[in-house]
Amino acid sequence: MLPPAARLDKAVDTIPAKHIHQSWNKNRHPINIVRWTPEGRRCLTGSSSGEFTLWNGMAFNFETIMQAHDSAIRAAAYSHSEDWLISADQDGVVKYWQPNFNNVKAIQAHSDPIRDIAFSPNDAKFITACDDATLKIFDFAAGTEESTLTGHNWDAKSVDWHPTRGLIVSGSKDHQVKLWDPRTGRCLTSLHGHKNTVARTSFEPTRGQLLATCARDQTARVFDLRMMRDVCLLRGHEKDISTLTWHPFHTSLLTTGGSDGSIFHYLLDEPNSPPDVITSMPVYDHPDPSNAPAQTIHPAHRIQYAHEFAVWSLSWHPLGHILASGSNDRATHFWTRPRPGDTKYSSDEWHVGKAAAEAQGTWDRRGARRSMREEEEQELEDEVEGLVDQKMPAKQPILPGLPGLTATPNITRDGTSTGGAQIRQQSQLPGMLGFPAGSASPNSIANMDPSEFAALMAEGKLPVPLPFGSPGQGIPPPPPNFDFSKLPPGMLPPGFQLPPGFPPLQPPNINGSGLQVMANDGGGASSIRKRAPLPSQQESLMMEQRQGKYRIAR
């Protein structure tokens, strides 16, 4: 199969009618933005949780995830130079990202949600569309606002910058499509073609002569900028149209996504009228093009059950052979061209529905659940592996029981346990356990050179070990008349022997009620009563059940 760029006159062969993969995150959230990276190796999705997720462009498996914004991501755009990515969120914050997703800047562009964002042709500026009914042009390098475009009477839902010219288009909740001059900030004209909220506006990226718009009136329109009027009226959707996208090479291929989860592909040079509908005449062939009605175009291909809920974003692979779609059903789907001779795709669950596909025998509900579960488990494994993509610095060995103190180099391991966890020789800390700083420990005397040993003896750096509890010893002596019997049970290690002169340990006195009685230091008749360990919750529950207070759940 040839790539789409090799057959520019055969747009019908590029229609992505076959479903190849669907991807979910571990924590599922609606997918608001889908963008292919400029080189096409990965697909980037932005969710309502503020997370960026990268999917592999070949196997479509999970690669990595990161918390990009503190609120829902609403818009994202790559620069024409492919060196920068800008994203906007629900709080009106715009962030700059490098290709390795290093965040270098964040600016508070608006105080309301930003709905769309676009770069200028030379990447020197970018524009935002916000729910405050304004459009703002920013200097990209400085991150400062240059001008504010006002004229919409309601929320601005979409914006796009012409690929080669100084022309901006915006769509609003006031049903209007406006064209702007970015130099002066003046509104050039308003296009009144829709009867509901304009959801998306987009210039044709190859030639730049056409403008596509879609709205919640179940229609999409294509305007010719040379005539400043609509030349095509796209029909077929039964619900609102939420998004659209142009093919990167074929100027006549336009794809739309509906609020019911459907994806339709239109060929602007083929009306594809139903048998009972009269084909309308193209505007360009009409004797009076300025007053001729727009030509009605019907879908060349329908994927009625592409998603379960509204399709929020569509993005073509840079090579034009794969289409990615993000939806409110928390899934990202990938579509491609069917192979020559493949006709089974038209009867799968994405085209006819799960119930009809199951009745035809082209879809197995149990098998689909099993495969979905396997895919989810694989995605979870990939996500766990992808999150450990940065190696932590090597940890230095530490002394047992002393956090933060690194071990001295002469600590060796005996190798009798896994990883050599047991330490055979431990260096003593200077100034502790009876060995002053600069002195040698007994562990190193056995392997010491005789001349070095004589020098240490002459300098007085080889002290005699002090008796237990004597002043200067590392372990401080206990206070006078200390009663070791007051220590809680298990405090002292098994087989511990008290030094001479200390009273012997007395076993705890436990009476029949389960209370431990310890003698008072004052020697009086009073005593200190301490409760023994309480019974387990399971035993308490069984006791309550025997009394009839709790019944076993049925």
C-alpha positions as CSV (number, residue, x, y, z in Angstrom):
1,M,0.0,0.0,0.0
2,L,1.3,3.4,-1.0
3,P,1.3,6.3,1.5
4,P,-1.4,8.9,1.0
5,A,1.1,11.5,-0.2
6,A,1.8,9.2,-3.2
7,R,-1.8,9.3,-4.4
8,L,-3.1,12.8,-4.0
9,D,-5.8,12.2,-6.6
10,K,-7.3,9.2,-4.7
11,A,-8.6,10.6,-1.5
12,V,-11.1,7.8,-1.2
13,D,-8.3,5.3,-0.7
14,T,-7.2,7.2,2.4
15,I,-10.4,7.0,4.4
16,P,-9.6,5.3,7.7
17,A,-12.5,2.9,8.0
18,K,-10.8,0.1,9.9
19,H,-10.4,0.2,13.7
20,I,-7.0,-1.0,14.9
21,H,-6.7,-0.3,18.6
22,Q,-8.3,1.4,21.6
23,S,-6.3,2.6,24.6
24,W,-7.2,3.5,28.1
25,N,-5.4,4.9,31.1
26,K,-5.2,3.2,34.4
27,N,-7.3,6.0,35.9
28,R,-9.8,6.8,33.2
29,H,-10.8,10.4,32.4
30,P,-12.5,12.0,29.4
31,I,-10.0,12.7,26.6
32,N,-10.3,16.4,25.5
33,I,-7.2,16.7,23.3
34,V,-5.5,14.3,20.9
35,R,-2.3,15.4,19.0
36,W,0.3,13.5,17.1
37,T,3.9,14.5,17.8
38,P,5.5,16.2,14.7
39,E,7.6,13.2,13.9
40,G,4.6,10.8,14.2
41,R,6.3,8.4,16.7
42,R,3.9,9.1,19.5
43,C,0.3,10.2,20.1
44,L,-0.3,12.8,22.8
45,T,-3.6,12.9,24.7
46,G,-4.8,15.5,27.3
47,S,-7.5,14.5,29.8
48,S,-9.9,16.3,32.1
49,S,-7.6,15.4,35.0
50,G,-4.8,17.6,33.6
51,E,-2.6,14.7,32.6
52,F,-0.6,14.2,29.4
53,T,-0.4,10.6,28.1
54,L,2.0,9.4,25.4
55,W,1.0,6.4,23.3
56,N,3.4,4.6,21.0
57,G,2.7,5.4,17.4
58,M,3.4,1.8,16.1
59,A,2.1,-0.6,18.8
60,F,-0.3,2.0,20.3
61,N,0.6,0.9,23.8
62,F,1.3,3.1,26.8
63,E,4.6,4.9,27.1
64,T,4.4,7.5,29.8
65,I,2.1,9.8,31.7
66,M,2.6,13.1,33.5
67,Q,0.6,15.7,35.4
68,A,0.8,18.6,33.1
69,H,-1.9,20.9,34.5
70,D,-3.8,21.3,37.7
71,S,-7.1,21.4,35.9
72,A,-8.7,19.9,32.7
73,I,-6.6,20.4,29.6
74,R,-8.7,22.1,26.9
75,A,-6.4,23.0,24.1
76,A,-2.9,22.2,22.7
77,A,-1.0,23.0,19.6
78,Y,2.5,22.3,18.2
79,S,4.5,25.0,16.5
80,H,5.2,24.9,12.8
81,S,8.9,24.5,13.6
82,E,8.1,21.4,15.6
83,D,10.2,22.8,18.5
84,W,7.4,23.8,20.9
85,L,4.1,22.7,22.3
86,I,1.7,25.0,24.1
87,S,-1.3,23.8,26.1
88,A,-4.1,25.6,27.9
89,D,-6.4,24.5,30.7
90,Q,-9.7,25.1,32.5
91,D,-8.1,27.8,34.8
92,G,-6.8,29.9,31.9
93,V,-3.2,28.9,32.2
94,V,-1.0,28.5,29.2
95,K,2.2,26.3,29.5
96,Y,5.2,26.0,27.2
97,W,6.7,22.6,26.6
98,Q,9.8,21.4,24.8
99,P,9.7,18.2,22.7
100,N,11.0,16.2,25.7
101,F,8.0,17.6,27.7
102,N,10.1,19.8,29.8
103,N,7.9,22.7,31.1
104,V,9.8,25.9,30.7
105,K,7.1,28.6,31.2
106,A,3.6,29.1,32.5
107,I,1.5,32.2,32.1
108,Q,-1.9,33.2,33.3
109,A,-3.5,34.2,30.0
110,H,-7.2,34.3,31.1
111,S,-9.2,34.0,34.2
112,D,-11.8,31.8,32.5
113,P,-11.4,28.5,30.6
114,I,-9.4,28.6,27.4
115,R,-11.2,26.6,24.7
116,D,-8.7,26.8,21.8
117,I,-5.2,27.9,20.9
118,A,-3.2,28.3,17.7
119,F,0.3,29.5,16.5
120,S,1.0,32.1,13.9
121,P,2.7,31.1,10.6
122,N,6.1,32.1,11.9
123,D,5.6,30.9,15.5
124,A,6.4,34.3,16.8
125,K,2.9,34.7,18.3
126,F,-0.1,32.6,19.4
127,I,-3.7,33.3,20.0
128,T,-6.2,32.0,22.6
129,A,-10.0,31.7,22.6
130,C,-11.7,32.0,26.0
131,D,-15.1,31.7,27.6
132,D,-14.9,35.4,28.5
133,A,-15.8,36.1,24.8
134,T,-12.3,37.5,23.9
135,L,-9.4,36.4,21.8
136,K,-5.9,37.3,23.0
137,I,-2.7,37.5,20.9
138,F,0.5,36.8,22.9
139,D,4.2,37.2,22.0
140,F,5.6,33.7,22.3
141,A,9.2,34.6,23.3
142,A,8.2,37.2,25.9
143,G,5.0,35.5,27.0
144,T,3.2,38.9,27.2
145,E,-0.2,39.9,25.8
146,E,-0.1,42.1,22.7
147,S,-3.7,42.7,21.9
148,T,-7.2,41.6,22.7
149,L,-9.8,41.0,20.1
150,T,-13.4,41.8,21.2
151,G,-16.5,41.4,19.2
152,H,-18.2,38.2,20.1
153,N,-21.3,38.4,22.2
154,W,-20.8,35.1,24.0
155,D,-18.1,32.5,24.8
156,A,-15.4,32.1,22.1
157,K,-15.2,28.3,21.5
158,S,-12.7,28.0,18.7
159,V,-9.8,29.9,17.0
160,D,-7.4,29.2,14.2
161,W,-4.6,31.1,12.5
162,H,-4.2,30.9,8.7
163,P,-1.2,28.7,7.8
164,T,0.5,31.3,5.5
165,R,-1.4,34.6,5.9
166,G,-2.2,37.1,8.6
167,L,-5.8,36.0,9.0
168,I,-7.6,34.6,12.1
169,V,-10.9,32.9,12.3
170,S,-13.0,32.3,15.5
171,G,-16.2,30.6,16.3
172,S,-18.5,31.5,19.3
173,K,-21.5,30.6,21.2
174,D,-23.3,33.5,19.6
175,H,-23.6,31.4,16.3
176,Q,-21.1,33.6,14.5
177,V,-17.9,32.9,12.6
178,K,-15.6,36.0,12.5
179,L,-12.5,36.7,10.5
180,W,-9.9,39.1,12.1
181,D,-6.8,41.1,11.1
182,P,-4.1,40.2,13.7
183,R,-2.2,43.4,13.0
184,T,-5.0,45.9,13.8
185,G,-7.3,43.6,15.8
186,R,-10.2,44.6,13.6
187,C,-13.0,42.2,12.6
188,L,-13.0,41.9,8.9
189,T,-16.3,40.1,8.4
190,S,-18.8,37.8,10.2
191,L,-20.2,34.7,8.6
192,H,-23.8,33.8,9.5
193,G,-24.3,30.3,8.4
194,H,-24.9,28.3,11.6
195,K,-27.9,28.3,13.9
196,N,-26.3,27.2,17.1
197,T,-23.0,27.2,19.0
198,V,-20.0,27.0,16.6
199,A,-17.8,24.2,18.0
200,R,-14.8,24.2,15.7
201,T,-13.2,26.4,13.0
202,S,-10.2,25.2,10.9
203,F,-8.4,26.5,7.8
204,E,-7.4,23.9,5.2
205,P,-3.7,23.4,5.9
206,T,-2.4,22.7,2.4
207,R,-3.6,25.5,0.1
208,G,-5.4,27.7,2.7
209,Q,-8.3,28.6,0.4
210,L,-11.0,26.8,2.3
211,L,-12.4,27.2,5.8
212,A,-14.4,24.5,7.6
213,T,-16.7,25.1,10.5
214,C,-19.1,22.9,12.5
215,A,-21.8,23.6,15.0
216,R,-24.3,22.1,17.3
217,D,-27.0,22.5,14.6
218,Q,-26.0,19.1,13.2
219,T,-24.3,20.6,10.2
220,A,-20.8,21.5,9.0
221,R,-20.0,24.2,6.4
222,V,-17.0,24.8,4.1
223,F,-16.4,28.4,3.1
224,D,-14.3,29.6,0.2
225,L,-12.2,32.6,1.3
226,R,-11.9,33.9,-2.3
227,M,-15.7,34.2,-2.4
228,M,-16.3,34.8,1.3
229,R,-19.3,32.5,1.3
230,D,-20.1,28.8,2.0
231,V,-19.8,26.5,-0.9
232,C,-20.5,23.1,0.8
233,L,-23.1,22.1,3.4
234,L,-22.2,18.8,5.1
235,R,-25.2,16.8,6.3
236,G,-25.7,13.3,7.8
237,H,-25.2,13.7,11.5
238,E,-28.2,13.0,13.7
239,K,-26.7,14.8,16.7
240,D,-24.5,17.9,17.3
241,I,-21.1,18.0,15.6
242,S,-18.4,18.5,18.2
243,T,-15.2,18.6,16.2
244,L,-13.7,18.3,12.7
245,T,-10.2,18.0,11.1
246,W,-8.7,18.3,7.6
247,H,-6.5,15.6,6.1
248,P,-2.8,16.8,5.9
249,F,-2.5,16.0,2.1
250,H,-6.0,15.6,0.6
251,T,-7.7,18.9,0.4
252,S,-11.1,17.3,-0.3
253,L,-11.1,14.9,2.7
254,L,-12.8,16.3,5.8
255,T,-13.6,14.2,8.9
256,T,-16.2,15.2,11.6
257,G,-17.0,13.8,15.1
258,G,-20.4,13.9,16.6
259,S,-21.8,14.2,20.1
260,D,-23.3,10.7,19.8
261,G,-19.8,9.2,19.2
262,S,-20.0,8.9,15.4
263,I,-17.2,9.7,13.0
264,F,-18.1,10.7,9.4
265,H,-15.7,11.1,6.4
266,Y,-16.7,13.6,3.7
267,L,-15.2,14.0,0.1
268,L,-16.0,17.5,-1.0
269,D,-15.8,16.6,-4.7
270,E,-18.3,13.7,-4.3
271,P,-21.8,14.6,-3.1
272,N,-22.6,10.9,-2.2
273,S,-26.3,11.8,-2.2
274,P,-28.8,9.0,-1.1
275,P,-30.9,7.4,-3.8
276,D,-34.0,9.5,-2.9
277,V,-32.2,12.8,-2.7
278,I,-31.5,15.0,-5.8
279,T,-27.9,15.9,-6.2
280,S,-27.3,19.6,-5.9
281,M,-25.1,21.6,-8.3
282,P,-21.6,22.7,-7.2
283,V,-21.4,26.5,-6.6
284,Y,-18.5,26.8,-9.0
285,D,-20.6,25.3,-11.9
286,H,-23.6,27.6,-11.3
287,P,-24.2,30.5,-13.7
288,D,-24.4,32.9,-10.7
289,P,-21.9,31.6,-8.1
290,S,-22.4,34.5,-5.7
291,N,-26.2,33.7,-5.3
292,A,-26.2,29.9,-5.8
293,P,-27.1,27.8,-2.8
294,A,-24.3,25.7,-1.1
295,Q,-23.9,22.2,-2.4
296,T,-25.1,19.5,0.0
297,I,-22.4,16.8,0.7
298,H,-23.3,13.5,2.4
299,P,-20.7,11.2,4.1
300,A,-18.6,9.0,1.9
301,H,-18.1,6.7,4.9
302,R,-19.9,6.5,8.3
303,I,-18.6,5.0,11.5
304,Q,-21.8,5.3,13.5
305,Y,-20.6,3.6,16.7
306,A,-17.0,4.8,16.8
307,H,-17.3,5.9,20.5
308,E,-19.9,5.5,23.2
309,F,-20.0,9.3,23.9
310,A,-19.1,12.6,22.3
311,V,-16.0,12.8,20.2
312,W,-14.0,15.7,21.5
313,S,-10.8,15.7,19.3
314,L,-9.5,14.2,16.0
315,S,-5.9,14.2,14.8
316,W,-4.3,12.8,11.7
317,H,-0.9,11.2,11.7
318,P,1.7,13.4,9.9
319,L,1.9,10.7,7.1
320,G,-1.9,10.8,6.8
321,H,-2.5,7.0,7.2
322,I,-3.8,6.8,10.8
323,L,-6.5,8.8,12.5
324,A,-6.7,9.2,16.3
325,S,-9.9,10.1,18.1
326,G,-10.4,11.1,21.8
327,S,-13.8,10.9,23.4
328,N,-15.8,11.5,26.5
329,D,-15.9,7.7,26.9
330,R,-12.4,8.0,28.3
331,A,-10.9,6.0,25.4
332,T,-8.5,6.9,22.6
333,H,-9.2,5.0,19.3
334,F,-6.9,4.5,16.3
335,W,-8.2,4.1,12.8
336,T,-6.5,3.3,9.5
337,R,-7.1,2.3,5.9
338,P,-8.4,-1.3,5.3
339,R,-6.2,-3.6,3.3
340,P,-7.2,-4.3,-0.3
341,G,-9.8,-7.0,-0.3
342,D,-10.8,-6.6,3.3
343,T,-14.6,-6.2,3.6
344,K,-15.2,-7.5,7.1
345,Y,-14.6,-4.1,8.7
346,S,-18.0,-2.8,7.4
347,S,-19.9,-5.4,9.6
348,D,-17.9,-4.9,12.9
349,E,-19.2,-3.5,16.1
350,W,-18.0,0.0,15.3
351,H,-20.1,0.2,12.1
352,V,-23.3,-1.7,12.9
353,G,-23.2,-1.7,16.7
354,K,-22.5,-4.4,19.2
355,A,-25.9,-6.0,19.2
356,A,-26.1,-6.3,15.4
357,A,-22.5,-7.5,15.2
358,E,-23.2,-10.2,17.8
359,A,-26.4,-11.3,16.0
360,Q,-24.4,-11.5,12.7
361,G,-21.6,-13.5,14.4
362,T,-18.9,-10.9,13.7
363,W,-18.5,-10.0,17.3
364,D,-18.3,-12.1,20.5
365,R,-19.3,-10.4,23.7
366,R,-17.4,-12.8,25.9
367,G,-14.3,-12.8,23.7
368,A,-14.4,-9.0,23.5
369,R,-14.6,-8.8,27.3
370,R,-11.7,-11.2,27.7
371,S,-9.6,-9.4,25.1
372,M,-10.5,-6.0,26.7
373,R,-9.4,-7.3,30.1
374,E,-6.1,-8.6,28.6
375,E,-5.5,-5.2,26.9
376,E,-6.3,-3.4,30.2
377,E,-3.8,-5.6,32.1
378,Q,-1.2,-5.0,29.4
379,E,-1.8,-1.3,29.6
380,L,-1.4,-1.4,33.4
381,E,1.9,-3.3,33.0
382,D,3.1,-0.8,30.4
383,E,2.1,2.1,32.6
384,V,3.9,0.6,35.6
385,E,7.0,0.0,33.5
386,G,6.7,3.5,31.9
387,L,6.6,5.3,35.2
388,V,10.0,3.8,36.1
389,D,11.7,5.4,33.2
390,Q,14.0,7.6,35.2
391,K,16.9,5.9,37.1
392,M,17.4,7.0,40.7
393,P,20.9,7.9,41.8
394,A,22.9,5.0,43.4
395,K,22.4,4.7,47.1
396,Q,25.5,4.7,49.3
397,P,25.7,2.0,52.0
398,I,24.5,3.2,55.4
399,L,25.3,2.0,58.9
400,P,22.6,-0.3,60.3
401,G,20.2,1.6,62.6
402,L,21.8,5.0,61.9
403,P,19.8,6.7,59.0
404,G,21.8,9.3,57.1
405,L,25.2,8.1,58.1
406,T,27.2,6.5,55.3
407,A,29.3,3.5,56.0
408,T,33.1,3.7,55.8
409,P,34.9,2.0,52.9
410,N,36.2,-1.0,54.9
411,I,32.7,-2.4,55.5
412,T,32.5,-5.7,53.7
413,R,29.7,-8.2,53.1
414,D,29.9,-11.9,53.8
415,G,27.8,-12.9,50.8
416,T,25.7,-15.5,52.7
417,S,22.4,-13.8,52.0
418,T,20.8,-12.4,48.9
419,G,22.6,-9.3,47.7
420,G,25.2,-9.7,50.5
421,A,22.9,-8.0,53.0
422,Q,24.8,-9.2,56.1
423,I,27.8,-7.1,57.1
424,R,30.9,-9.0,58.2
425,Q,33.1,-6.1,59.3
426,Q,31.8,-2.8,60.6
427,S,33.9,0.2,61.3
428,Q,33.3,2.0,64.5
429,L,32.3,5.6,64.5
430,P,35.1,7.9,65.7
431,G,34.7,8.9,69.3
432,M,32.2,6.2,70.2
433,L,32.3,2.8,72.0
434,G,35.5,3.7,73.9
435,F,37.7,4.5,70.8
436,P,38.6,8.2,70.5
437,A,38.9,9.9,67.1
438,G,42.0,8.9,65.2
439,S,42.5,5.7,67.1
440,A,42.5,2.2,65.6
441,S,39.7,-0.3,66.3
442,P,40.4,-3.8,67.5
443,N,39.0,-5.2,64.2
444,S,42.0,-3.7,62.3
445,I,44.8,-4.7,64.7
446,A,44.9,-8.3,63.5
447,N,45.8,-7.2,60.0
448,M,48.1,-4.3,61.0
449,D,51.8,-4.1,60.1
450,P,54.0,-4.6,63.2
451,S,55.9,-1.3,62.6
452,E,52.6,0.6,62.4
453,F,51.4,-1.1,65.6
454,A,54.6,0.0,67.4
455,A,54.1,3.5,66.2
456,L,50.5,3.6,67.6
457,M,51.7,2.2,70.9
458,A,54.4,5.0,71.1
459,E,51.9,7.7,70.3
460,G,49.3,6.4,72.8
461,K,46.5,6.0,70.2
462,L,45.9,2.3,71.1
463,P,43.7,2.6,74.3
464,V,42.8,-0.3,76.5
465,P,39.1,-1.3,76.3
466,L,37.2,0.1,79.3
467,P,35.0,-2.0,81.5
468,F,31.2,-2.0,81.0
469,G,29.6,1.1,82.5
470,S,32.8,2.9,83.4
471,P,33.1,6.7,82.6
472,G,34.3,7.4,79.1
473,Q,32.7,4.2,77.7
474,G,30.4,4.7,74.7
475,I,27.3,3.2,76.4
476,P,26.3,5.4,79.4
477,P,25.8,3.6,82.7
478,P,22.2,3.3,84.0
479,P,21.1,5.6,86.9
480,P,21.8,4.4,90.5
481,N,19.4,1.8,91.9
482,F,17.8,1.4,88.5
483,D,15.1,-1.4,88.6
484,F,15.2,-3.4,85.4
485,S,11.9,-5.1,86.3
486,K,10.1,-1.9,85.4
487,L,11.0,-2.3,81.7
488,P,8.1,-3.6,79.6
489,P,8.2,-7.2,78.6
490,G,10.3,-7.9,75.5
491,M,12.3,-4.7,75.9
492,L,15.5,-6.7,76.8
493,P,16.8,-9.3,74.3
494,P,16.5,-13.0,75.2
495,G,19.3,-14.3,77.5
496,F,20.3,-10.8,78.7
497,Q,22.5,-11.0,81.8
498,L,22.4,-8.1,84.2
499,P,25.8,-6.7,85.4
500,P,26.9,-7.5,88.9
501,G,25.2,-5.4,91.6
502,F,21.8,-5.0,89.9
503,P,18.6,-6.6,91.3
504,P,17.4,-9.7,89.4
505,L,14.5,-9.4,86.9
506,Q,11.0,-10.3,88.4
507,P,8.4,-11.9,86.2
508,P,5.3,-9.8,85.8
509,N,2.4,-10.5,88.2
510,I,-0.8,-11.0,86.2
511,N,-4.0,-11.7,88.2
512,G,-6.9,-13.7,87.0
513,S,-8.7,-10.7,85.5
514,G,-6.1,-10.2,82.9
515,L,-4.6,-7.1,84.7
516,Q,-0.9,-6.8,85.2
517,V,-0.1,-5.6,88.8
518,M,3.3,-3.9,89.4
519,A,4.6,-2.9,92.8
520,N,4.7,0.7,93.7
521,D,8.0,2.4,94.3
522,G,6.7,4.0,97.5
523,G,6.3,0.6,99.1
524,G,2.7,1.2,100.1
525,A,-0.3,-1.0,99.7
526,S,-1.4,0.8,96.5
527,S,-0.5,-0.7,93.2
528,I,-0.4,0.3,89.5
529,R,-2.9,-1.7,87.4
530,K,-2.2,-2.1,83.7
531,R,-4.5,-3.8,81.3
532,A,-3.3,-6.8,79.4
533,P,-3.6,-6.8,75.5
534,L,-7.1,-6.6,74.3
535,P,-8.7,-9.6,72.4
536,S,-8.7,-9.4,68.7
537,Q,-11.6,-7.9,66.7
538,Q,-12.5,-11.3,65.3
539,E,-12.9,-12.8,68.7
540,S,-15.0,-9.8,69.9
541,L,-17.2,-10.1,66.8
542,M,-17.7,-13.8,67.4
543,M,-18.7,-13.1,71.0
544,E,-21.2,-10.5,70.0
545,Q,-22.7,-12.9,67.4
546,R,-23.1,-15.6,70.1
547,Q,-25.1,-13.1,72.1
548,G,-27.4,-12.5,69.1
549,K,-26.5,-8.9,68.6
550,Y,-25.2,-9.3,65.1
551,R,-26.4,-11.6,62.4
552,I,-24.3,-13.1,59.6
553,A,-24.9,-11.3,56.3
554,R,-26.9,-13.4,53.8
